[in-house]
């Protein structure tokens, strides 16, 4: 931590508005419950169903979370560092709202297509519903990328 860090307010580890002070122990408080919940859910699922694949999936998920935890913890200096908040990042709130809207449209559209035009469950796309689903997925992806680039362009102009 340098005395001239632009993200700090004063000499102590107190972040300026729009930033939070992140320490290694904060990463522990974020990731530890997730790893434990993943293990617990996989144990319960495997026990209730009698299928060991749930246990293996849970162990894989816990291992991935643990890897992210280790990388996040190691990339944070021992004394901590100031990290920009979601609200402090220009354009992040509209971007997250847009991506959430696209996710809701994608899930709703996929469910409606599957309800009205049954999909073939195996093999290559054969039914009208399969082809409609592919077109819908491409359209939603194009909509998502276009909207995200417009949001990014709008906020890039404001910040520069």
Helices and strands as residue ranges (DSSP letters): E 19-22, H 24-49, H 52-74, E 81-84, H 92-116, H 128-159
